[in-house]
Amino acid sequence: MHDLKTLVECHNADNPAGITSVCSAHPMVIEAAVRHARATGNVALIEATSNQVDQDGGYTGMTPADFYAYVGAIADNAGLDRGWLMLGGDHLGPNRWQGQPAEDAMAKAEMLIRDYVAAGFKKIHLDCSMACADDTEPLADAIVAERAARLAQVAERTAVAAFGTSDINYVVGTEVPVPGGAQESLDAGVTPTEPAAADATIQAFYQAFTTADIADTWKRVVALVVQPGVEFSDTSVVDFKREPAHALSKVIENHPNMVFEAHSTDYQTRGALTELVQDHFAILKVGPGLTFALREALFALEDIESFLVSAEQRSGLQAVIERRMCDAPAAWQSYYHGSENDKRFARRFSFSDRIRYYWPDPDVQKAQATLFSNLDRHDIPLPLLSRFMPDQYRHVREQSLSPTPHELVIDRVTDVLRDYAMACAGPNNQAQ
């Protein structure tokens, strides 16, 4: 799959293909994604959220131009042609400034949009679904759509000024799941978006784009964010069920320029992902599920290290992460609850994977570098690899994988991407 318009055309031709949207700033996750895209002949869609990357640097310290250059360099090193790399901006709107009056927040959101588009991002998720300080909750669809159209005007003007024309693809919606998984109990499951609500949302956005005199841009609104009935929490996953979402899936068939975008698809089975794509939930966003796999690989390597390296020379990676998470708890303390044991477990193993915010920490980076250095000096015995990384053991035995720490981690992340690639391939295509 090379572009989003082709994706829509596949669904209109009853060949429902999909695309994986990788929502991560971690360099090894991005490397895995671009390498896998090159291997499978697909576009690598990498997205930054408004929390990660903004005009002030976000929590990654990167502006949109910085992130574009950062991902581009990783793609270049992996040998992926830039023509097969697409960058997207996720949840772009007043999200970062919800505590301010709406007009102030929207002014900053306009600057955010300008910077993303000028940097070269081609997929823009317009998300104005959150209430600002002087708003009445919940926001009506018409207000959300009006604000999104205002940002689309900015995006169009910016693209024309920077590139002479606009080829931006837009994603819209009002029922937008919270990034990073649910904080509430999922015992009762998750209810898919009501079909009538999805249709009303599309009509509200079309009307807003028309009123804003950008109706001709509507043909590039390629996706609507809805809730298909998938979610995850610290320890549980709500799997996709086709029947409850059947009527919803039919709504998009009345809008031939669009498919659905599904958020929080992390941890879905390959079969569930395949059914999502078949039912027009064609853009599958995944983030924590990839860094969760990365964490599993790094912790497994530390387990291997404990058998090969003397205690005083070991990396102590898990202990360092635990210490840094406790020293600076802002990224997890409002998400993890219960007893001290519950929180300790969640810090290391939660599906919501708040640990992902700590990999750039200098102490953690130093410990990871020590881990890799220690294992690079040893040949990892196959029995240990089989014990702690059985899938990677199989790939090493098949001679498709080099047993170095870096390659083992990349392959573990790619395991997740392989499921998405198979689900997205479509009935008339193949993926690896």
C-alpha positions in Angstrom: 0.0 0.0 0.0 1.7 3.2 -1.2 -0.8 6.0 -0.4 -4.1 6.6 1.4 -6.1 7.3 -1.7 -5.2 3.9 -3.1 -6.2 2.4 0.2 -9.7 4.0 -0.2 -9.9 2.8 -3.8 -9.2 -0.8 -2.7 -12.2 -0.7 -0.3 -14.4 0.7 -3.0 -13.2 -2.1 -5.3 -14.1 -4.8 -2.7 -10.4 -5.5 -2.0 -10.2 -4.3 1.5 -6.5 -3.5 2.3 -5.2 -1.6 5.3 -2.2 0.4 6.5 -0.4 0.3 9.8 0.1 3.6 11.5 3.1 3.5 13.8 2.7 6.0 16.6 6.0 6.0 18.4 9.1 8.2 18.7 11.4 5.4 19.9 14.3 5.1 17.4 14.3 1.2 17.4 10.6 1.1 16.9 10.9 3.4 13.9 13.8 1.5 12.6 11.8 -1.7 12.8 8.9 -0.1 11.0 11.0 1.3 8.1 13.0 -1.8 7.7 9.8 -3.9 7.6 8.2 -1.5 5.1 11.2 -1.9 2.8 11.0 -5.7 3.1 7.3 -5.9 2.4 7.2 -3.2 -0.3 4.8 -1.0 1.7 4.8 2.6 2.8 6.0 3.3 6.3 3.4 5.5 8.0 5.0 7.0 11.1 2.9 9.4 13.3 3.8 11.9 16.0 1.2 13.0 18.5 0.6 16.5 19.6 2.0 15.5 23.0 5.2 14.1 21.6 6.0 16.8 19.1 4.9 20.5 18.9 6.2 24.0 18.2 7.7 24.1 21.7 9.3 20.6 21.4 6.6 18.4 23.2 7.8 15.8 25.6 10.4 14.5 23.1 12.0 17.9 22.7 11.4 17.8 19.0 9.5 20.3 16.8 7.7 18.9 13.7 10.7 19.8 11.5 13.0 18.0 14.0 10.9 14.9 14.0 10.7 14.8 10.2 14.5 15.0 9.9 14.8 12.4 12.7 12.6 9.8 11.0 14.0 10.6 7.6 17.5 9.9 8.8 16.4 6.5 10.3 14.7 5.7 7.0 17.8 6.7 5.0 20.0 4.5 7.2 17.6 1.6 6.7 17.7 2.0 2.9 14.0 3.0 2.6 13.4 5.4 -0.3 11.8 8.6 1.0 9.0 8.1 -1.5 7.9 5.2 0.7 7.9 7.2 3.9 4.8 9.1 5.1 4.6 11.1 8.2 1.4 11.9 10.0 0.4 14.2 12.9 -2.0 12.6 15.4 -4.5 14.4 17.6 -3.6 17.8 16.2 -5.7 20.5 17.8 -6.0 22.3 21.1 -5.2 19.1 23.1 -2.0 20.5 24.7 -3.7 23.7 25.8 -7.1 22.5 27.1 -6.6 24.5 30.3 -6.7 27.7 28.4 -9.7 29.6 26.9 -10.7 28.1 23.6 -9.6 31.1 21.4 -6.1 31.0 23.0 -5.9 27.2 22.6 -7.0 27.4 19.0 -4.4 30.1 18.2 -1.7 27.7 19.4 -3.3 24.8 17.5 -3.1 26.9 14.3 0.7 27.3 14.9 0.9 23.6 15.6 -0.8 22.8 12.3 1.4 25.3 10.4 4.6 23.7 11.7 3.5 20.1 10.9 2.4 20.9 7.4 5.4 23.1 6.6 7.7 20.3 7.8 6.2 17.9 5.2 3.7 15.9 7.2 1.1 14.6 4.7 -1.5 12.9 7.0 -3.2 15.3 9.4 -5.6 14.1 12.1 -7.7 17.2 13.0 -8.8 16.5 16.6 -10.7 19.3 18.3 -12.9 17.0 20.3 -11.6 18.2 23.7 -13.2 21.0 25.7 -11.1 24.0 26.6 -11.3 26.1 29.8 -14.3 28.2 28.8 -16.2 25.5 26.9 -19.4 23.7 28.0 -19.0 19.9 28.0 -19.6 17.8 26.0 -18.8 19.7 22.8 -21.4 19.5 20.1 -20.3 17.9 16.8 -20.8 21.2 15.0 -18.3 23.0 17.3 -15.7 20.3 16.9 -16.2 20.3 13.2 -16.0 24.1 12.9 -12.8 24.2 14.8 -11.3 21.4 12.7 -12.3 23.2 9.5 -10.5 26.3 10.8 -7.4 24.2 11.2 -7.8 22.7 7.8 -7.9 26.2 6.3 -4.5 26.9 8.0 -3.1 23.6 6.7 -4.2 24.3 3.1 -2.8 27.8 3.1 0.5 26.5 4.6 0.8 23.7 2.1 0.3 26.0 -0.9 2.7 28.6 0.5 5.4 25.9 1.2 5.0 23.5 -1.7 2.9 25.3 -4.3 -0.1 23.0 -3.9 -1.7 20.8 -1.2 -1.9 17.1 -1.2 -2.6 16.8 2.6 -4.8 13.8 3.6 -7.1 14.6 6.5 -8.6 12.4 9.2 -11.6 13.7 11.2 -13.9 12.6 13.9 -15.5 13.5 17.3 -15.5 10.1 19.0 -11.7 9.9 19.5 -10.3 7.4 22.1 -7.9 8.7 24.6 -4.3 7.9 23.5 -2.4 5.2 25.4 -5.3 2.9 26.4 -8.2 3.1 28.8 -7.8 4.1 32.5 -11.2 2.7 33.5 -12.3 -0.9 34.0 -13.1 -2.7 30.8 -15.2 -5.4 32.4 -18.3 -4.2 30.6 -16.6 -4.2 27.3 -16.5 -1.3 24.8 -19.5 -0.1 22.8 -18.9 0.7 19.1 -19.9 4.1 17.8 -23.5 4.3 16.9 -24.0 4.2 13.1 -26.3 7.3 13.2 -23.7 9.2 15.2 -20.9 8.3 12.7 -23.1 9.5 9.8 -24.0 12.7 11.6 -20.4 13.4 12.4 -19.5 13.1 8.7 -22.3 15.4 7.8 -21.2 18.0 10.4 -17.7 18.0 9.1 -18.8 18.3 5.5 -21.0 21.2 6.4 -18.1 22.9 8.3 -15.7 22.5 5.4 -18.3 23.9 3.1 -19.0 26.9 5.3 -15.3 27.5 5.6 -15.0 27.6 1.8 -12.8 24.5 1.6 -15.4 22.1 0.2 -13.0 21.1 -2.5 -10.7 19.8 0.2 -13.3 17.3 1.3 -12.2 14.7 -1.3 -8.9 14.5 0.7 -10.7 13.7 4.0 -9.8 10.0 3.8 -10.8 8.7 7.2 -13.2 9.1 10.1 -12.1 8.1 13.6 -14.7 5.9 15.3 -14.7 3.3 18.1 -15.1 -0.1 16.5 -15.2 -1.8 20.0 -11.5 -2.3 20.8 -9.5 -1.1 23.7 -6.9 -2.2 26.3 -6.1 -1.3 29.9 -3.2 -2.3 32.2 -3.9 -6.0 32.2 -6.8 -6.7 29.7 -7.7 -6.3 26.1 -11.2 -5.9 24.5 -11.0 -7.8 21.2 -12.8 -6.8 18.1 -16.2 -8.5 17.6 -17.7 -8.1 14.1 -21.4 -8.4 14.9 -21.7 -5.4 17.3 -19.8 -3.3 14.7 -21.5 -4.6 11.6 -24.0 -1.7 11.1 -21.2 0.8 11.8 -19.0 -0.8 9.2 -21.6 -0.3 6.6 -21.9 3.5 7.2 -18.6 4.3 5.4 -19.8 2.5 2.3 -22.0 5.5 1.6 -19.0 7.8 1.6 -16.7 6.6 -1.2 -13.8 9.0 -0.4 -13.4 7.6 3.2 -12.5 4.6 5.3 -12.4 4.3 9.1 -9.4 4.9 11.3 -9.2 2.7 14.4 -7.2 3.8 17.4 -6.1 1.6 20.3 -5.7 -1.6 18.1 -2.7 -2.6 20.2 -2.7 -6.2 21.4 -5.4 -7.3 19.0 -4.9 -10.8 17.5 -3.9 -11.1 13.9 -7.4 -12.5 13.2 -9.1 -9.5 14.8 -6.9 -7.1 12.9 -7.8 -8.9 9.7 -11.5 -8.6 10.4 -11.1 -4.9 11.3 -9.5 -4.3 7.9 -12.2 -6.3 6.1 -14.9 -4.2 7.7 -13.3 -0.9 6.5 -11.4 0.0 9.7 -8.5 0.3 7.3 -6.0 2.6 9.2 -4.8 0.6 12.2 -3.0 2.7 14.8 -0.5 1.1 17.1 1.9 2.5 19.6 2.2 1.1 23.1 1.9 -2.4 21.7 5.2 -1.8 19.9 7.1 -0.4 22.8 5.7 -3.2 25.0 7.4 -5.7 22.6 10.6 -3.6 22.8 10.4 -3.7 26.6 9.9 -7.5 26.6 13.0 -7.9 24.4 15.2 -5.7 26.5 14.1 -7.4 29.7 14.7 -10.8 28.1 18.2 -9.7 27.1 18.9 -8.7 30.7 17.8 -12.1 31.8 20.3 -13.6 29.4 22.9 -11.2 30.6 22.5 -12.5 34.2 23.8 -15.9 33.1 26.8 -14.6 31.1 28.1 -11.5 33.0 29.4 -11.2 36.5 27.1 -9.3 38.9 29.3 -6.2 39.2 29.5 -5.7 35.4 25.8 -6.2 34.6 23.7 -3.4 33.3 21.0 -3.4 36.0 18.6 -2.1 33.4 15.4 -3.1 35.2 16.6 -1.7 38.5 17.6 1.6 36.8 14.2 2.0 35.1 12.4 1.3 38.4 14.5 3.9 40.2 14.0 6.5 37.5 10.3 5.9 37.3 10.0 6.3 41.0 12.2 9.4 41.0 10.1 11.1 38.3 6.6 9.6 38.5 4.7 12.2 36.5 4.4 10.0 33.4 2.7 7.1 35.2 1.3 8.1 38.7 -2.1 9.2 37.4 -2.5 6.0 35.4 -1.4 3.3 37.8 -3.5 2.7 40.9 -3.9 0.2 43.8 -1.4 -1.1 46.3 2.3 -0.6 46.0 2.7 -4.1 44.6 0.0 -3.3 42.0 1.9 -0.1 41.0 5.2 -1.9 40.9 3.7 -4.5 38.6 2.2 -1.9 36.3 5.4 0.1 36.0 7.1 -2.9 34.5 4.3 -4.9 32.8 1.2 -2.8 32.1 -0.2 -2.9 28.6 -0.6 0.9 28.7 3.2 0.8 28.8 4.0 4.1 30.5 7.5 2.9 30.8 7.9 4.1 27.2 8.3 7.6 28.4 11.5 6.7 30.3 13.7 5.1 27.6 15.2 8.4 26.6 16.3 9.1 30.2 20.2 9.3 30.3 20.5 6.8 33.1 18.3 4.3 31.3 20.1 4.9 28.0 23.5 4.2 29.8 22.1 1.0 31.3 20.8 -0.1 27.9 24.1 0.6 26.3 25.9 -1.4 28.9 23.5 -4.3 28.3 24.2 -4.3 24.6 27.9 -3.9 25.1 28.0 -6.8 27.5 26.1 -9.1 25.1 28.0 -8.0 22.1 31.1 -9.4 23.8 29.5 -12.8 24.3 28.0 -15.3 21.9 24.5 -15.8 23.2 24.1 -19.5 23.8 21.2 -20.9 21.8 19.6 -22.6 24.8 19.4 -19.3 26.6 17.9 -17.6 23.5 15.4 -20.4 23.3 14.5 -20.0 27.0 14.0 -16.2 27.0 13.3 -15.3 23.3 11.8 -18.4 21.7 10.5 -16.7 18.5 13.9 -15.0 17.9 15.6 -18.4 18.6 13.6 -19.9 15.8 14.5 -17.1 13.4 18.2 -17.4 14.3 18.0 -21.2 13.7 16.4 -20.5 10.4 19.3 -18.2 9.6 17.1 -15.2 9.0 18.3 -13.3 12.0 21.6 -12.4 13.5 21.8 -13.0 17.3 23.1 -9.6 18.2 21.2 -7.6 20.9 20.2 -4.9 18.5 18.9 -7.3 15.8 17.1 -9.4 18.4 15.2 -6.3 19.7 14.3 -5.1 16.2 13.0 -8.6 15.3 10.8 -8.7 18.5 9.2 -5.4 17.5 8.8 -6.6 14.0 6.9 -9.7 15.3 4.1 -7.2 16.1 4.4 -5.5 12.7 4.2 -8.8 10.9 0.7 -9.4 12.3 -0.4 -5.9 11.1 1.1 -6.5 7.7 -0.7 -9.7 7.2 -4.0 -8.2 8.3 -3.5 -5.1 6.1 -2.4 -7.0 3.0 -5.8 -7.5 1.5 -7.2 -10.7 -0.1 -5.4 -9.9 -3.4 -2.0 -9.3 -2.0 0.7 -10.9 0.2 2.8 -9.6 3.1 5.7 -11.0 5.1 
